[in-house]
Amino acid sequence: MLQVIPVIDLKQGPLDECHVVHAKHGQRANYQPIKSILSDSSDVFSIVEGLLKLYPFRTIYIADIDAISDTGNHFEKIELLSDMYPQITWWVDNGVRNVNARILYAPQANIRVVFGSENVHALQDYRAVSDAYESRHVLSLDKLDNVELGAAELHTSGLYWPDDTICMTLNHVGSNKGPDVVRLQTLMQLNHARKKPTNLFAAGGVRNSEDLLALKQLGVAGALVASALHSGEITAQQLSLLA
């Protein structure tokens, strides 16, 4: 089984409207409203409806680009989504940097905080956040321009990984390059050394069902996907076969 998790990137547009945007190469300032076969609109509620018509996803990942960039946030919309779809677990990256920047949502069992390594420069900050969330968070191991971002210990040892960990290669996002297989293999080796292996998820570059099959054979738990769902390269039938 390979779990496919749709990715939604939220960003404010020029008219102060919230859009789902097409993430490319980690260059967040250039993200534009998404064009999708699943919806006539880049409105987040329309996009979610389209995704769930395609397949009954049980987890959806949201990157609040404005919160990550410290230029605003979309907390209210994310809270509303979690209320509207209580059957979905929402993985939310809102740029948490330390234990003093606790998530601002009301307590909701179906929201899990994603702690991106790009936002943590000291291992002690990461461990404090991990303790604060009782290790219910998801860790994203971020890499951009061949640089592993954040505390080095998170990338070189699986000791600090929670139950779910993302291998996020930002240059591959929206690139049509395929997943970062070499990096995934390295992280899989670290994972095998853990007493309790993490569920490792690939993020960035998935183009089609062939890429998903390759990731399944590699042994990862799942993949975060956006472009291939919105373009129709990955179909409902293919998702069912993978599951």
C-alpha positions in Angstrom: 0.0 0.0 0.0 1.1 3.5 -0.8 -0.8 6.4 0.7 -1.2 9.4 -1.6 -1.7 12.7 0.2 -2.9 15.7 -1.9 -1.0 19.0 -1.3 -2.8 22.4 -1.1 -0.7 25.5 -1.1 -2.6 28.6 0.1 -1.5 32.1 -0.7 -3.1 35.5 -0.8 -3.6 37.1 -4.2 -3.4 40.7 -5.3 -7.0 41.4 -4.5 -6.6 40.0 -0.9 -8.3 36.7 -2.0 -7.0 33.4 -0.8 -6.0 31.1 -3.7 -4.8 27.5 -4.0 -1.6 28.1 -5.9 0.7 26.0 -8.1 3.9 25.5 -6.2 7.1 25.4 -8.3 10.7 24.9 -7.3 10.1 26.4 -3.8 10.0 29.9 -5.3 7.1 31.0 -3.2 7.0 34.6 -4.4 6.2 33.4 -7.9 3.4 31.0 -7.1 0.3 31.6 -9.2 -3.4 30.4 -8.8 -3.7 26.8 -9.8 -5.4 25.6 -12.9 -7.0 22.2 -12.3 -9.2 19.8 -14.1 -10.8 19.1 -10.7 -12.3 22.6 -10.3 -13.1 25.7 -12.3 -11.8 27.8 -9.4 -8.7 28.2 -7.4 -10.9 28.6 -4.3 -9.7 26.2 -1.6 -13.2 24.8 -0.9 -13.8 24.1 -4.6 -10.4 22.4 -4.8 -11.0 20.2 -1.8 -14.4 19.2 -3.2 -12.8 18.3 -6.5 -10.1 16.2 -4.8 -12.7 14.3 -2.8 -14.8 13.6 -5.9 -11.7 12.2 -7.5 -10.8 9.9 -4.5 -11.8 9.6 -0.8 -8.4 10.8 0.5 -8.1 10.4 4.3 -5.3 12.9 4.7 -4.7 16.3 3.0 -1.6 18.4 3.5 -1.9 22.2 3.6 1.0 24.6 3.3 -0.1 28.1 4.5 2.5 30.0 2.3 1.7 33.3 3.9 2.2 32.0 7.4 5.4 30.3 6.4 6.6 33.5 4.9 5.4 35.5 7.9 3.2 37.8 5.7 -0.2 36.7 6.9 -2.1 33.5 7.5 -5.2 31.5 6.5 -6.0 30.0 9.9 -9.7 30.6 9.7 -10.1 28.8 6.4 -8.1 25.9 7.7 -10.2 25.7 10.8 -13.4 25.8 8.7 -12.1 23.0 6.5 -11.3 20.8 9.5 -14.9 21.4 10.7 -16.4 20.7 7.3 -14.5 17.5 6.8 -13.9 15.8 10.2 -13.2 12.5 8.5 -10.0 14.0 7.0 -6.7 14.4 8.9 -5.2 17.7 7.9 -1.4 18.1 8.0 -0.8 21.8 8.3 2.5 23.6 7.8 2.0 27.1 9.1 5.6 28.0 9.7 5.9 27.0 13.3 9.5 28.0 14.4 9.6 27.3 18.1 7.6 26.3 21.1 6.4 29.9 21.6 4.7 29.9 18.2 2.1 27.4 19.1 -0.5 26.6 16.4 -3.3 29.2 16.6 -6.2 26.8 15.7 -8.8 25.8 18.3 -8.0 22.3 19.6 -9.1 19.9 16.8 -8.2 16.3 16.8 -8.0 16.1 13.0 -5.3 18.8 12.6 -1.7 17.8 12.8 1.1 20.3 12.8 3.9 20.0 10.2 7.2 21.3 11.6 9.4 22.2 8.6 13.1 21.8 9.2 13.6 25.1 7.3 12.2 26.9 10.3 14.3 25.3 13.0 18.0 26.2 13.3 18.6 24.7 16.7 17.9 21.1 17.7 16.7 22.3 21.1 13.9 24.3 19.5 12.8 21.2 17.6 12.8 19.0 20.7 10.8 21.6 22.6 8.2 21.7 19.9 8.2 17.9 19.7 7.5 17.7 23.5 4.8 20.4 23.3 2.9 18.5 20.7 3.6 15.2 22.4 5.2 14.0 19.2 1.9 14.2 17.3 3.6 16.5 14.8 4.8 15.6 11.4 8.5 16.5 10.6 9.3 17.8 7.1 13.0 17.4 6.2 13.4 20.3 3.8 16.0 20.6 1.1 16.5 23.5 -1.4 19.2 24.2 -3.9 21.1 21.1 -2.7 21.1 22.4 0.9 19.5 20.5 3.7 17.7 23.2 5.7 17.6 23.6 9.4 19.3 21.7 12.2 21.8 19.2 10.7 21.0 16.5 13.2 17.5 16.1 11.8 18.9 15.1 8.4 21.8 12.9 9.6 20.0 10.9 12.2 16.6 9.3 12.5 16.8 9.5 16.3 14.6 12.7 16.4 12.0 11.7 13.8 8.3 11.4 14.9 6.0 8.7 13.6 5.5 10.5 10.2 8.4 12.2 8.4 8.4 13.9 5.0 11.3 14.0 2.6 10.6 17.5 1.0 12.9 18.4 -1.9 11.6 21.8 -2.8 13.4 22.1 -6.1 11.5 19.1 -7.3 8.1 20.5 -6.4 6.2 21.3 -9.6 9.3 20.5 -11.7 8.3 17.4 -13.5 11.7 15.9 -12.5 10.4 12.9 -10.7 11.0 12.2 -7.0 14.4 12.7 -5.3 15.1 8.9 -5.2 18.8 9.3 -4.1 17.8 11.3 -1.1 15.0 9.0 -0.2 17.3 6.0 -0.3 19.6 7.8 2.2 16.8 8.6 4.5 15.5 5.0 4.2 18.8 3.7 5.5 18.6 6.1 8.5 15.1 4.9 9.0 16.0 1.2 9.1 18.4 2.0 12.0 15.5 3.2 14.2 14.0 0.9 16.8 10.6 2.0 15.5 10.8 3.1 11.8 9.0 6.3 10.9 6.4 6.4 8.1 8.5 8.2 5.4 6.7 10.2 2.8 8.2 11.5 -0.5 7.4 15.1 -1.5 8.3 16.9 -4.7 8.4 15.7 -8.3 5.8 13.0 -8.6 4.7 13.0 -12.2 2.5 10.0 -12.7 1.5 6.5 -11.5 4.8 5.1 -12.6 6.6 7.4 -10.1 4.2 6.2 -7.4 4.8 2.6 -8.2 8.6 3.2 -8.0 8.1 4.8 -4.6 6.1 1.9 -3.4 8.8 -0.5 -4.5 11.3 1.7 -2.6 9.4 1.1 0.5 8.2 4.6 1.4 4.8 4.9 3.2 3.4 7.5 0.8 3.8 10.5 -1.4 2.6 14.1 -1.3 1.2 15.0 -4.7 -0.3 18.1 -6.3 0.4 18.8 -10.0 -0.2 15.2 -11.2 -3.7 15.2 -9.6 -4.7 18.6 -11.0 -3.5 17.7 -14.5 -5.2 14.3 -14.5 -1.9 12.4 -14.9 -2.9 10.3 -11.9 -6.4 8.9 -12.1 -9.0 7.6 -9.6 -8.4 4.1 -10.9 -4.7 4.3 -10.4 -5.1 5.6 -6.9 -7.4 2.7 -6.1 -4.9 0.1 -7.4 -2.1 1.6 -5.3 -4.2 1.4 -2.2 
